[in-house]
Amino acid sequence: MSVYRVTEIIGTSKTSWEDAAKEALSAAAGSLRDLRVAEVVELDITLGAKGEVESYRSRLRVSFKYEKE
């Protein structure tokens, strides 16, 4: 029997939502083991004072195996 935990992470990129998602997953993989599924739940853009795109943000819901101690 396996148990999985689900958490949300947000990645940012100056170039695209895809790069933002990859950045978030890369960072998560550095501290979470046994990642299983990533689901994009929200995409947004941060804007500068004149309405220009500053960055793309991808919010992901990821699941990973919960380890019993």
N, C-alpha and C positions, 0 to 999 in steps of 0.2 A: 504494500500500500504506500502511495506517495502523497505528500502534501506540498502544495505550491503557494507561494506568497505572491501577491500582485501589488505593484507600486507604480506611481507615476513619476516620470522624469521629463525634463525639458532641455532640449538642445538648441543652440543658436548658431547662426551662420550669416556671414555677410553676402553669401552667394545664392543659396537656395534652401528650400524646405528639406530636400533630400539630404543635403550636406548637414543640416541641423540635426536630422534624425540619426545620421551616421555618427555624428559627434557625441550625441547623447548615449547611443549604444556602446560606443567605444569606451566612454568614461565609465558606464555602468559595468561593462565587462571587466574593468580593472578592479572592481571591488565586490561584485556579485558573481557567485559561481553558479554554473549550470543554468544559464538563461535559457528559456524555452520558447517564449512567444513574445513578440512586440506588436502592439496595435497602435496605429496613429489615431489619436482621439481628438486632436485639435491642431489647426495650423493658424498662425497669425503673423503679423508683421509689426515691428516697432517703427515708428515714424519720427523724423526730425522736426524741428521747429517750422520748417517750410513745407512739410508734407512729404519729404523725400524718404525713401526706404533706407532705414538704418540697419535693420537685421531681420532675418526670417527666424521664426521660432516654431519648433515642432514639439508637441506634447505627446508622449508615448506612454502607454500602459504596458509594463513588462511583467512577465511572470518568471519566477525562478524557484528551483526546488528548495524547500524548507528542510534544513538539516537538524535532526534531533541531536542533542548533546548527550 
